[in-house]
């Protein structure tokens, strides 16, 4: 813990968290990451907005789950 009882990771800005989360390729891990707290959920949304490619190959995704992810992928150019 840092000074004042705040964990060091909580001091990271959302845009840096988004960059870190953009390195996560497993959508199950992203979904779990987004459940940690509101700041991490925002970081996951921003990481999705930066992605140009999304692939659900090998994943069983229903339309609703896919829509929840793709709606935040503003830069998306390729969807598999």
Secondary structure, DSSP 4 states (H G I P E B T S, - for coil): --GGG--GGGGS-HHHHHHHHTT---HHHHHHHTTS-HHHHHHHHHHHHH-SEE--TT----HHHHHHHHTT-TT--EE-
